[in-house]
Amino acid sequence: MARRNQNREAQHAGDFHAVSHPTCAGRDFLVLDLGAQIDNEQWAEVLKNYELTSVSQEGSAKAELGIAEKSTRIERDLVLPMRVWVTSFAEKGTSPKQRKLDKQVDALKDALERIRVAAGGEGGKPNAEAASEAWDKAKVAFNQYVKIANKGMTLQVRNLEPIPDDPSTYVVAPARPSNTYSQAGQATQRFQYCDAKGCVK
């Protein structure tokens, strides 16, 4: 079907607000990497996204001692940024919007697990049809997350972009500066754009 074989260089969003949002890279990963791998039946590549790898820089003390934290690319690039974004809507306890967003992240994770199994992650023969169907479910969950998140969004923050049905209209997120996100602190402090003049939330 080649629904997701979109060239990363084809189109780029120029607005810096697109750079600042933590789910942009995850959206690209879901469509341009995982989706394309499924379309091309590159099952070994699909399963690599589920392998635990170190998040520490090569040569760091933790890496040298073998105690570096590990996570999958699925978690780092897609699930975790969506979870973190959910916390920006937190009030005392959890808000209705936060719970709705969490529900969609859970639905996405379920679809991603179905992709892993369909790709032969349990030792069975890869099933291209099942993997494609699971990816479609992941797309539905992601787009529903976007729809919920965009409701009541402030003017200072650009609306999230859903995954379009027409691949030719897909806009690739521009590469984000290395200092775009803080590694610690409140979730609302993470979502900012930084350049030589300073940072803008």
N, C-alpha and C positions, 0 to 999 in steps of 0.2 A: 504493500500500500504506500509505503514511503511517505506517510503522513507527517513524519517528524524529522525527516532528513533536511533540516534547514541549516544553511551555511552561517556559521557564527559571525562572519564578516559582512553578511548581506545587509543587515539593517541594525542600526544602533539608536537607542534613545539618547537624545542630547540633553535633556533636562537633568540638572544635578540631583534633583530630588529622587530620580530613579536610581541614581548611584547609591544614595544614602539608605535605601530600604533594604533590610536584611533578607527579604525573601526573593529578591531579584535573581541572585546567583542560583538559588535553589530551583526557581522556575526554569532557568536555562538548563540546569542539570537534568531536571525531570524530562524536558522536551528534547534537548539537543544531544544529551549523552545517553541517559537510560532509554529514552524512547527510540532513539536511532539504533541503539544496540539491539533492542528487541526487534525492530523492523528488519534489521540485517541479520537477525538470528546469531548474534555474537554472544553466545551463552557464557563463555569464559569471562568475557568483559563484563557482562551483566553481574555475574557472581562476585567479581572483584569489588564491586561497590558495597558488598556486604561483608567484606573481610575487615577484621580489626587491624587498624594501623596506628602507629604512634602519632600523637598530635604535637609532640615536642620537636623543636628544631634539631636538626642533625648536629651532633657535637655538643649539645647541651648536657648539663650535669645529670639530669634525669635520664636522658637517652643513654649516656655513658654507663650509668648505674643499672640500667635495665628496669627502671621504675616509672618510665614515662607513661602517662595516661593514654589509653587507646580507645578508639571509636571507629565506626564505619563511615564511609563517605556519605552514605545515606543519611546518617544521623547529623554529621557535621554540616553538610551542604544544604540539606532540605528540612529535616524534621526539627532540629534544634533551633534554627533561626525562626521557624514558625512558632515554636513553643515560647521562645523569648519574646517575640512580638505580642503574643497573647498577654503576657504579664504587664504590658504597657496600658492595658485596659483595666487593670486590677483596682478595686476599691477596697473597702474593708471586707475581708473575706473574698468571695468571687462574685463578679457581676454576671448578669444573664448573658451579656455579649461574650464575656470571657469563656463561659461554659459552652456556648454555641461554637466558638472557635476551637476549643479543646476537642469537642466532639468531631469536628472535621479533621483535625490532626490525627485523631484515633482512627477515623475511617481511612485516611491516607496511609497510615502505618499498616493497617490491615491489608490494603491493596498492594502495598510494597512487599509484604510478606508473601502474598499470593504470587507475585512476580518471581520472588526468589525460588519458591517451590516449583513454579512452572518452568523455570530456567534449569531445573535439574539439581537444585540445591539440597534435595533430600536423597540424592543418588539415583533418581529415576530419569527417564528419557525426557529431554526438554519438549515442552508443548507450546509451540508458537502461538496457537490460537488462544490458549488459556493465558499466556503472558500478555498478549495484546488486549484481551478483555480486562485483565487486571490493571493494565496501564490506563485503560479508559476509565476505570473506576477511580484510579488515583487522580486523573484529570478532573473528574466530577467533584471529588472532595476538595482539591486545590481551588477550583473555581468557586465552589460554595464558600470556602474560607475567605476568598477575596471579596465576594459579594457581601458577606457579613462584616468583614473588616472595614469596608469602604463606607458603610452606613454611619453617618455622623462624623466622618473624618474632618479634621480641621483644615482650613484653607492653607495652612502652612505646610501641610503634608500632601504630596501628590498621591492620588488614588492608586491602589495596586492594580496591575494589569492582569486580567485572566488569560488563560491559554486559549487562543482563538481556534475555531473549527477549521479555518482556512490557513494552512501553513504559510502561504505566501504573504500573509499579513503579520506574521510573527516578528516582533521587534526584540532584538537581542539586547540585553542589559550591558551597558558599557563597563569596562573594567573599573573596579572601585579602587581608590587610593588605599595604600596599606595602612594609613592612619584613620580610616573612616570610622572604625568601631573601637570602642574601649573594651578591654578584656575584663573589666570588673566594674562594679557600681550598679546603680539602678538601671533597669531596662530602658527607661526614658532617656537616660544619658547616652545610650549606645547609638541611637539613631540620629546621627548628625553628619554633616559634610564638613570636612576640614581641608583648608588649603593654606597658602602662605599668609593669608590675612586673618586667619582664625577659623572658628567653627560656627556653623549655623545649624540649629536643630530643625 
